[in-house]
Amino acid sequence: MTTPKVFIVIGPAGSGKTTIAQQTAEEHAAAYLDKDRLCGRLVEFALTAAGHDPTDRESNAYYRENVLPLEYGTLMDVAGANLRLGRSVVIDAPFGAYFAMPDYLTGAAEEFHWPPVETVVVRVRVPPEILRERISQRGLERDRWKLAHWDEYWASYGSLDCTWSGVHFLDVDNEKPLGMRDICGS
């Protein structure tokens, strides 16, 4: 059996993670795991049930301390289930809360029983002015706080450096459309 690959597509909201992640999954016949699709409705329910705005995540301590770890744990657990079947996985999520933890992926792989894998972290980069325009144009409720507090959002989430160890990094400038060779190197 070929060693499965994990492609983790990271970047701020509106950077084009989803487009790149879906294209990568298609190119590699990999399972596509989108954090918002897997956990979004449950996150909104949990926030509402706890008396919080279901669209406010960045400024919500309850979300960051209680819900976010469950959200990412679920994502990594489902990834592990696919990897144990020998299927490569593409994970579409920002992961910003974990960038400063060099051993985050090693710990998650151990906790969720990942087999040996090759891990490629695809960092999607976009200039802040283009990012703000994209977020504004998509019109999602969960983006209201980001737009209303742009300078704070960008300082906290827009320019974070991922420090994960044991991975290959691939930077993608997503200011303009890319072809599959640019994204996957194939």
C-alpha positions in Angstrom: 0.0 0.0 0.0 1.3 3.5 -0.9 1.9 5.8 2.0 -1.1 8.2 2.1 -0.5 12.0 2.0 -2.1 14.7 4.1 -2.5 18.0 2.4 -3.4 20.7 5.0 -4.6 23.8 3.2 -4.3 26.8 5.5 -4.8 30.6 5.2 -7.1 33.3 6.4 -10.8 33.5 5.6 -11.3 34.5 2.0 -7.8 33.5 0.8 -9.1 30.8 -1.5 -8.4 27.7 0.7 -11.5 25.9 -0.4 -10.9 26.3 -4.1 -7.3 25.1 -3.7 -8.2 22.3 -1.3 -11.0 21.0 -3.6 -8.6 21.1 -6.7 -5.9 19.3 -4.7 -8.4 16.6 -3.5 -9.6 16.0 -7.1 -6.0 15.9 -8.4 -5.0 13.3 -5.8 -8.3 11.4 -5.5 -8.1 12.2 -1.8 -10.9 12.6 0.8 -11.8 16.3 1.1 -12.4 17.4 4.7 -13.8 21.0 5.1 -14.0 22.1 8.7 -17.0 24.4 8.1 -19.0 21.6 6.4 -18.1 19.0 9.0 -18.6 21.1 12.1 -20.2 24.4 11.1 -23.8 23.7 12.1 -22.8 22.0 15.3 -20.6 25.0 16.2 -23.5 27.4 15.5 -25.8 25.3 17.7 -23.2 25.0 20.5 -22.7 28.8 20.5 -26.4 29.5 20.4 -27.1 27.0 23.2 -24.5 28.6 25.4 -26.0 32.1 24.8 -23.5 33.4 22.3 -23.7 34.9 18.8 -23.3 31.8 16.5 -21.4 33.9 13.9 -18.8 35.4 16.4 -15.8 33.2 16.7 -12.7 35.4 16.6 -13.7 37.5 19.6 -15.5 34.8 21.6 -13.5 33.3 24.4 -16.1 30.5 24.9 -15.7 29.4 21.3 -11.9 29.6 21.5 -11.6 27.7 24.8 -14.4 25.1 24.5 -15.7 24.7 20.9 -12.6 25.2 18.7 -10.7 22.3 20.3 -13.6 19.9 19.7 -14.0 21.2 16.1 -10.4 20.6 15.2 -10.3 17.3 17.1 -13.2 16.1 15.1 -11.5 17.1 11.9 -8.2 15.3 12.8 -10.2 12.2 14.0 -12.0 11.9 10.7 -8.7 12.5 8.8 -7.2 9.6 10.8 -10.1 7.3 9.9 -9.5 7.9 6.2 -5.7 7.6 6.5 -6.0 4.2 8.2 -8.0 3.1 5.2 -5.0 4.1 3.0 -6.8 7.2 1.6 -5.0 10.4 1.2 -6.7 13.4 2.8 -7.0 17.1 2.1 -7.9 19.2 5.1 -9.5 22.7 4.5 -9.3 24.8 7.6 -7.5 27.9 8.9 -5.7 26.3 11.9 -4.5 29.7 13.1 -5.0 28.9 16.7 -2.4 26.1 16.4 0.3 27.8 14.3 2.5 28.6 17.2 2.6 25.0 18.4 5.4 23.3 16.5 4.3 19.8 17.7 0.6 20.3 17.0 0.4 17.9 14.0 2.7 15.3 15.6 0.4 15.3 18.7 -2.8 15.2 16.7 -1.4 12.3 14.6 -0.6 10.4 17.7 -3.9 11.2 19.5 -6.0 10.2 16.5 -3.9 7.2 15.5 -2.7 8.3 12.1 -0.5 5.8 10.2 2.8 7.0 8.8 2.0 9.8 6.3 3.6 12.4 4.2 2.3 15.8 5.3 2.2 18.8 3.0 1.0 22.2 4.4 -0.2 24.4 1.6 -0.1 28.0 2.8 -2.5 30.2 0.8 -1.4 33.8 0.7 -3.3 36.8 -0.5 -2.5 40.6 0.1 -4.7 42.0 2.8 -6.6 44.5 0.5 -7.6 41.6 -1.8 -8.6 39.4 1.1 -10.8 42.1 2.6 -12.5 42.6 -0.7 -13.1 38.9 -1.1 -14.5 38.5 2.4 -16.8 41.5 1.8 -18.1 40.1 -1.5 -18.9 36.7 -0.1 -21.3 38.2 2.4 -21.2 35.5 5.1 -22.6 36.3 8.5 -19.6 34.8 10.2 -17.4 37.4 8.5 -19.2 40.4 10.0 -16.8 40.7 13.0 -13.7 40.3 10.7 -14.9 43.2 8.5 -16.0 45.4 11.4 -12.6 44.9 13.2 -10.4 44.5 10.2 -7.1 45.9 11.7 -7.5 43.7 14.7 -8.5 40.6 12.6 -5.5 41.1 10.2 -3.1 41.6 13.1 -4.3 38.5 14.9 -5.0 36.1 12.0 -3.9 37.5 8.7 -0.1 37.3 9.0 0.5 34.4 11.3 3.5 32.1 10.7 2.9 28.4 10.9 5.7 26.7 13.0 4.7 23.1 12.6 7.6 20.6 12.5 7.9 17.4 10.4 5.9 18.8 7.4 6.7 20.1 3.9 5.5 23.6 3.2 4.2 24.8 -0.1 3.4 28.5 -0.5 0.7 29.5 -2.9 0.2 33.1 -3.9 -3.5 33.2 -4.6 -3.8 36.8 -5.8 -4.7 35.5 -9.2 -6.1 32.2 -10.5 -3.7 29.2 -10.6 -3.5 26.1 -12.6 -3.2 22.6 -11.1 0.6 22.5 -11.8 1.0 25.6 -9.7 -1.0 24.1 -6.8 0.0 20.4 -6.8 3.3 20.4 -8.6 2.1 17.8 -11.0 
